[in-house]
Amino acid sequence: MMYSLPSKNLIGRGCLQELGGQVQDFGFRKALVVTDRFLNVTGVVRQVTDQLDKVNVSYVIYDEVKPNPTCAQVDKGLWLLKEEGCDFILSIGGGSPQDCASAISILATNGGNIRDYEGLHKSKKVGFPTIAVNTTAGTSAEITINYVITDEDRGVKMVCVDKNSIALLSVNDPELMVDKPADLTAATGMDALTHAIETIVTPGANVITDATALQAVKLIFEALPTAVRDGRNIDAREKMVNACFLAGMAFSNAGLGFVHAMAHQLGGLYDLPHGVCNAMLLPIVERENAKRVPEKFRLIADALGFDTEGRSDVACSNYVIERIIELSEEVGIPKSLKELGVENPDLELLAENALKDACAPGNPYMPTKEETIAMFKEIVEPRDVTVTIVETTEWITRD
């Protein structure tokens, strides 16, 4: 078994202060800072680049990354990297800057077009040296071998899984996250929960990934509501940082599943927030997965404090799905695509593309196109969910 992770990881409040020394140890001289405009304007980028200033390392800032980064954004970042003669990449942000930086890194050493690297381990050479500073507790993109880029010509989010894209160093300082808006905190937190649960149920799971993913699930249920209500609660933020890191360790080495396969299509076609799409789809897909691998849901139920002794598989699975729904509602996740401004989604295209997604084979079973359309339909309009946890053989249904 191979287990991939950045060779160095700084974690915990105040760890950003160690960044300059680490950059010196690597011998780097000039960074391409890959980030977004919001983080630059609000001063988060300055907090990080101040650490470079202290050790006299220069940098150029590329802050044009948008949510769901595109091939064009990757190409512009690559041009700037070469034009400015940078010798490393410093990514600052959540999943979008991290993914864009990973794509730039791969192209800088391997050449070609980023579309060439869609799928599993397509590159031949290790990517350009990258240090990843995370500012959200959700995507885990700073420590994983996965990155996602939107092909704007096809309206498709390309999943690239590549061991050569992994960063040299990750930085997870919860002090960088205390001012994040509640809706972003909720969406990224539910993204981390999706990572953890999909990792547990995937056939690629093992004893190590189960251990980290189950702990991530526990921490997220403990800390996410507090982090959403009170963003400056540093204890909750730190728990979410730890949960995100643990979930990332797990899914980077075991894989994801059909929640992500479906969510990627909504992001690619309608430019919707990834974490929100995952959160809406998570209970729907896992309801079906639980029928195939109920023993995995017993593990999750146990981690959440449910007394599984003598309980049926259905009761344990229903408990987990109910808790997911309750958490999603508590942190304010929208319930439908209509709430996100999508009135008449192309269900046929969404389903066809989901079945082709690189994450789909990691699911415990492969849905049919018709089953996939039916699951997408459940989030088209707002729906109430009625769940009763009793000793029963009846699975959760949506009214």
C-alpha positions as CSV (number, residue, x, y, z in Angstrom):
1,M,0.0,0.0,0.0
2,M,1.3,3.5,-1.0
3,Y,0.2,6.4,1.2
4,S,0.8,9.9,-0.3
5,L,1.0,13.1,1.7
6,P,3.1,16.3,1.5
7,S,6.5,15.6,3.1
8,K,6.1,18.5,5.5
9,N,2.9,19.8,7.1
10,L,2.4,22.7,9.5
11,I,-0.8,22.5,11.5
12,G,-2.3,24.5,14.3
13,R,-2.8,28.0,15.4
14,G,0.1,30.3,14.7
15,C,1.9,27.8,12.5
16,L,2.0,30.4,9.6
17,Q,4.9,32.1,11.5
18,E,7.1,29.1,10.6
19,L,6.6,29.6,6.8
20,G,9.5,31.9,6.2
21,G,12.0,29.5,7.8
22,Q,10.7,26.6,5.7
23,V,11.0,28.6,2.5
24,Q,14.6,29.4,3.5
25,D,15.3,25.7,4.1
26,F,14.1,24.8,0.6
27,G,16.4,27.5,-0.8
28,F,13.7,29.3,-2.8
29,R,14.1,32.8,-4.0
30,K,10.9,34.0,-5.8
31,A,7.3,32.8,-5.6
32,L,4.4,32.9,-7.9
33,V,1.6,33.5,-5.4
34,V,-1.6,31.9,-6.8
35,T,-4.7,33.1,-5.0
36,D,-8.0,35.0,-5.6
37,R,-8.9,38.6,-5.6
38,F,-11.0,38.5,-2.4
39,L,-8.1,37.1,-0.3
40,N,-5.8,39.7,-1.8
41,V,-8.1,42.7,-1.2
42,T,-9.0,41.6,2.4
43,G,-5.4,41.3,3.5
44,V,-5.2,37.5,3.9
45,V,-2.5,37.3,1.2
46,R,-0.5,40.0,2.9
47,Q,-0.5,38.0,6.1
48,V,1.2,35.2,4.2
49,T,3.6,37.3,2.1
50,D,4.7,39.1,5.2
51,Q,6.4,35.9,6.1
52,L,8.3,36.0,2.8
53,D,9.3,39.6,3.3
54,K,10.9,38.6,6.7
55,V,13.3,36.3,4.9
56,N,13.8,38.5,1.8
57,V,12.1,36.1,-0.6
58,S,10.4,38.0,-3.5
59,Y,7.1,37.2,-5.1
60,V,4.6,38.1,-7.8
61,I,0.9,37.8,-7.1
62,Y,-1.6,36.1,-9.5
63,D,-5.0,36.8,-8.0
64,E,-7.3,36.0,-10.9
65,V,-8.4,32.6,-9.8
66,K,-12.2,32.3,-9.6
67,P,-14.3,29.6,-8.0
68,N,-14.2,26.5,-10.3
69,P,-10.9,27.6,-11.9
70,T,-10.7,27.2,-15.7
71,C,-8.1,26.1,-18.2
72,A,-7.6,29.8,-19.3
73,Q,-6.8,30.7,-15.7
74,V,-4.3,27.9,-15.5
75,D,-2.7,29.0,-18.7
76,K,-2.3,32.6,-17.6
77,G,-0.8,31.5,-14.3
78,L,1.7,29.3,-16.2
79,W,2.7,32.2,-18.4
80,L,3.3,34.5,-15.4
81,L,5.4,31.8,-13.7
82,K,7.7,31.6,-16.7
83,E,7.6,35.4,-17.4
84,E,8.7,36.3,-13.9
85,G,11.3,33.6,-13.5
86,C,9.8,32.2,-10.3
87,D,11.3,29.1,-8.7
88,F,8.3,28.0,-6.7
89,I,4.6,28.3,-6.4
90,L,2.9,29.5,-3.2
91,S,-0.8,28.8,-3.3
92,I,-3.0,30.8,-0.8
93,G,-6.7,29.9,-0.5
94,G,-9.3,27.2,-0.5
95,G,-9.8,24.6,-3.2
96,S,-9.9,26.9,-6.2
97,P,-6.4,28.5,-5.8
98,Q,-5.0,25.2,-4.6
99,D,-6.3,23.3,-7.7
100,C,-5.2,26.0,-10.1
101,A,-1.7,25.9,-8.5
102,S,-1.5,22.1,-8.9
103,A,-2.4,22.4,-12.5
104,I,0.2,25.1,-13.1
105,S,2.7,22.9,-11.3
106,I,2.1,19.9,-13.6
107,L,2.2,21.9,-16.8
108,A,5.4,23.7,-15.8
109,T,7.3,20.5,-15.7
110,N,5.4,18.3,-18.1
111,G,4.2,20.7,-20.8
112,G,1.1,20.3,-23.0
113,N,-2.4,21.4,-22.1
114,I,-4.1,20.8,-18.8
115,R,-6.8,18.8,-20.7
116,D,-4.1,16.2,-21.3
117,Y,-4.0,15.3,-17.6
118,E,-7.7,14.6,-17.0
119,G,-8.0,11.2,-15.3
120,L,-5.6,9.1,-13.3
121,H,-1.8,9.8,-13.1
122,K,-1.3,11.1,-16.6
123,S,1.9,13.1,-15.9
124,K,5.5,11.7,-16.2
125,K,7.4,14.2,-14.1
126,V,7.1,15.6,-10.6
127,G,5.3,19.0,-10.6
128,F,6.9,22.4,-10.1
129,P,7.8,23.0,-6.4
130,T,4.7,24.1,-4.5
131,I,3.9,25.3,-1.0
132,A,0.2,25.3,-0.2
133,V,-1.3,27.6,2.4
134,N,-4.9,26.7,3.2
135,T,-7.5,29.3,4.2
136,T,-10.6,27.2,4.4
137,A,-11.4,24.0,6.4
138,G,-13.0,21.9,3.6
139,T,-11.4,20.9,0.4
140,S,-8.1,19.5,1.6
141,A,-6.7,20.4,-1.8
142,E,-3.5,21.6,-0.1
143,I,-2.5,18.0,0.8
144,T,-4.2,15.7,-1.7
145,I,-3.2,14.3,-5.1
146,N,-6.5,15.4,-6.6
147,Y,-7.2,18.7,-8.4
148,V,-10.2,19.8,-10.5
149,I,-10.2,22.2,-13.4
150,T,-13.2,23.4,-15.4
151,D,-13.0,22.9,-19.2
152,E,-14.9,26.0,-20.2
153,D,-15.3,24.8,-23.8
154,R,-17.2,21.6,-22.7
155,G,-18.7,22.9,-19.4
156,V,-17.1,20.0,-17.6
157,K,-15.1,19.8,-14.4
158,M,-12.0,17.7,-15.2
159,V,-10.9,15.5,-12.3
160,C,-7.1,15.0,-12.3
161,V,-5.7,12.5,-9.9
162,D,-1.9,12.8,-10.0
163,K,0.7,11.8,-7.4
164,N,3.1,14.2,-9.1
165,S,0.9,17.2,-8.2
166,I,1.3,16.9,-4.4
167,A,2.8,19.9,-2.6
168,L,6.1,20.0,-0.8
169,L,4.7,21.7,2.2
170,S,1.2,22.4,3.5
171,V,0.2,25.1,6.0
172,N,-3.1,24.8,8.0
173,D,-3.3,27.7,10.4
174,P,-6.9,28.2,11.8
175,E,-6.0,31.9,12.6
176,L,-6.3,32.5,8.8
177,M,-9.9,31.3,8.8
178,V,-11.5,33.2,11.7
179,D,-13.0,35.9,9.4
180,K,-14.5,33.5,6.8
181,P,-18.2,34.1,6.2
182,A,-20.7,31.7,7.7
183,D,-22.0,30.4,4.4
184,L,-18.4,29.6,3.2
185,T,-17.6,27.9,6.5
186,A,-20.8,25.8,6.1
187,A,-20.1,24.8,2.5
188,T,-16.5,23.9,3.0
189,G,-17.2,22.1,6.2
190,M,-19.9,19.9,4.5
191,D,-17.4,19.3,1.7
192,A,-15.0,17.9,4.3
193,L,-17.8,15.7,5.7
194,T,-18.5,14.4,2.2
195,H,-14.8,13.6,1.7
196,A,-14.8,11.6,5.0
197,I,-18.0,9.7,4.4
198,E,-17.2,8.8,0.8
199,T,-13.8,7.6,1.8
200,I,-15.3,5.3,4.4
201,V,-17.8,3.7,2.0
202,T,-15.5,3.4,-1.0
203,P,-14.0,-0.1,-1.8
204,G,-10.6,1.5,-1.7
205,A,-10.8,2.2,2.0
206,N,-8.4,0.5,4.4
207,V,-7.7,0.5,8.2
208,I,-5.6,3.7,8.0
209,T,-8.1,5.7,5.9
210,D,-11.0,4.5,8.0
211,A,-9.3,5.6,11.2
212,T,-8.6,9.2,9.9
213,A,-11.9,9.5,8.1
214,L,-14.0,8.4,11.1
215,Q,-12.2,10.9,13.4
216,A,-12.9,13.6,10.8
217,V,-16.6,12.8,10.8
218,K,-16.7,13.0,14.6
219,L,-14.8,16.4,14.7
220,I,-17.0,17.9,12.0
221,F,-20.3,17.1,13.8
222,E,-18.8,18.5,17.0
223,A,-17.3,21.7,15.6
224,L,-19.0,22.8,12.4
225,P,-22.2,24.4,13.9
226,T,-20.1,26.4,16.3
227,A,-17.7,27.5,13.6
228,V,-20.6,28.7,11.5
229,R,-22.4,30.5,14.3
230,D,-19.2,32.1,15.8
231,G,-16.4,32.3,13.2
232,R,-13.9,33.7,15.7
233,N,-14.2,30.6,17.9
234,I,-10.6,29.5,17.5
235,D,-11.2,26.1,19.1
236,A,-14.0,25.2,16.7
237,R,-11.8,26.5,13.8
238,E,-8.9,24.4,14.9
239,K,-11.1,21.3,15.2
240,M,-12.3,21.9,11.6
241,V,-8.7,22.3,10.4
242,N,-7.8,19.0,12.0
243,A,-10.9,17.3,10.5
244,C,-10.2,18.7,7.0
245,F,-6.6,17.5,7.2
246,L,-7.7,14.0,8.4
247,A,-10.4,13.7,5.7
248,G,-7.9,14.8,3.1
249,M,-5.3,12.2,4.2
250,A,-8.1,9.6,3.8
251,F,-9.6,10.4,0.5
252,S,-6.4,11.2,-1.2
253,N,-5.3,7.6,-0.6
254,A,-8.6,5.8,-0.8
255,G,-10.7,7.7,-3.3
256,L,-14.1,9.4,-3.4
257,G,-17.5,8.4,-4.9
258,F,-20.7,9.3,-6.7
259,V,-21.5,12.4,-4.6
260,H,-18.5,14.1,-6.1
261,A,-19.1,12.6,-9.5
262,M,-22.5,14.3,-9.5
263,A,-21.4,17.5,-7.8
264,H,-18.6,18.1,-10.3
265,Q,-21.2,18.3,-13.1
266,L,-23.3,20.9,-11.3
267,G,-20.2,23.0,-10.8
268,G,-18.9,22.6,-14.4
269,L,-22.3,23.3,-16.1
270,Y,-23.8,25.9,-13.8
271,D,-20.8,27.2,-11.9
272,L,-22.3,26.3,-8.5
273,P,-20.3,26.1,-5.2
274,H,-18.8,22.7,-4.9
275,G,-19.4,22.3,-1.1
276,V,-23.0,23.2,-1.4
277,C,-23.6,20.7,-4.2
278,N,-21.9,18.0,-2.2
279,A,-24.0,18.8,0.9
280,M,-27.3,18.6,-1.0
281,L,-26.4,15.3,-2.7
282,L,-24.7,13.6,0.2
283,P,-27.8,12.1,2.0
284,I,-29.4,11.1,-1.4
285,V,-26.4,9.1,-2.6
286,E,-25.5,7.7,0.7
287,R,-29.1,6.4,1.2
288,E,-28.5,4.2,-1.8
289,N,-24.9,3.3,-0.8
290,A,-26.1,2.2,2.6
291,K,-28.2,-0.5,1.0
292,R,-25.0,-2.0,-0.5
293,V,-22.5,-1.5,2.3
294,P,-24.5,-1.1,5.6
295,E,-21.5,-2.3,7.7
296,K,-19.7,1.0,6.7
297,F,-22.6,3.0,8.1
298,R,-22.6,1.1,11.3
299,L,-19.0,2.3,11.7
300,I,-20.1,5.9,11.1
301,A,-23.0,5.6,13.5
302,D,-20.8,4.3,16.2
303,A,-18.4,7.2,15.7
304,L,-21.3,9.6,16.1
305,G,-22.3,8.0,19.4
306,F,-25.2,5.9,18.3
307,D,-25.7,2.8,20.4
308,T,-25.3,0.2,17.6
309,E,-25.4,-2.8,19.9
310,G,-28.3,-5.0,18.8
311,R,-29.5,-2.4,16.3
312,S,-30.3,-3.4,12.7
313,D,-28.1,-2.2,9.8
314,V,-31.1,-0.2,8.5
315,A,-31.4,1.6,11.9
316,C,-27.7,2.5,12.0
317,S,-27.7,3.7,8.3
318,N,-30.9,5.7,8.8
319,Y,-29.3,7.3,11.9
320,V,-26.3,8.5,9.9
321,I,-28.4,9.8,7.0
322,E,-30.7,11.7,9.4
323,R,-27.7,13.3,11.2
324,I,-26.3,14.4,7.8
325,I,-29.6,16.0,6.9
326,E,-29.9,17.7,10.3
327,L,-26.3,19.1,10.2
328,S,-26.9,20.4,6.7
329,E,-30.1,22.2,7.8
330,E,-28.4,23.5,11.0
331,V,-25.6,25.2,9.1
332,G,-27.9,26.7,6.5
333,I,-27.2,24.7,3.3
334,P,-29.7,25.3,0.5
335,K,-32.1,22.4,-0.2
336,S,-32.5,22.7,-3.9
337,L,-31.0,23.9,-7.2
338,K,-33.9,26.3,-7.5
339,E,-32.5,28.2,-4.5
340,L,-29.2,28.5,-6.3
341,G,-30.8,30.0,-9.4
342,V,-31.0,26.8,-11.6
343,E,-34.6,26.3,-12.7
344,N,-34.4,23.7,-15.4
345,P,-31.2,21.7,-15.2
346,D,-30.2,19.4,-18.1
347,L,-30.7,16.2,-16.2
348,E,-29.7,14.0,-19.1
349,L,-26.4,15.7,-19.6
350,L,-25.7,15.9,-15.9
351,A,-26.3,12.2,-15.5
352,E,-24.2,11.2,-18.6
353,N,-21.2,13.3,-17.4
354,A,-21.5,12.0,-13.8
355,L,-21.2,8.5,-15.0
356,K,-18.0,9.4,-16.8
357,D,-16.5,11.3,-13.9
358,A,-13.2,10.0,-12.5
359,C,-14.7,9.7,-9.0
360,A,-17.6,7.5,-10.1
361,P,-15.7,4.2,-10.0
362,G,-14.9,4.8,-6.3
363,N,-18.6,4.4,-5.3
364,P,-19.7,1.1,-3.8
365,Y,-21.9,0.6,-6.8
366,M,-22.4,2.2,-10.2
367,P,-25.9,3.7,-10.6
368,T,-27.6,3.6,-14.0
369,K,-28.3,6.7,-16.0
370,E,-31.9,6.5,-14.9
371,E,-31.0,6.2,-11.3
372,T,-28.6,9.1,-11.6
373,I,-31.3,11.3,-13.1
374,A,-33.7,10.3,-10.3
375,M,-31.1,11.4,-7.7
376,F,-30.6,14.7,-9.4
377,K,-34.3,15.3,-9.5
378,E,-34.4,15.1,-5.7
379,I,-32.6,18.5,-5.5
380,V,-34.4,20.3,-8.3
381,E,-37.2,21.5,-6.0
382,P,-37.2,22.0,-2.3
383,R,-38.3,18.9,-0.5
384,D,-39.1,18.1,3.1
385,V,-37.4,15.0,4.6
386,T,-39.1,12.9,7.1
387,V,-37.0,10.4,9.1
388,T,-37.8,8.2,12.0
389,I,-35.1,6.1,13.6
390,V,-36.7,3.0,14.9
391,E,-36.0,-0.7,14.6
392,T,-37.3,-1.1,11.1
393,T,-36.5,-2.6,7.7
394,E,-37.7,0.6,6.0
395,W,-35.1,2.9,4.5
396,I,-35.3,6.7,4.6
397,T,-37.5,8.1,1.9
398,R,-38.1,11.7,0.7
399,D,-41.7,12.9,0.8
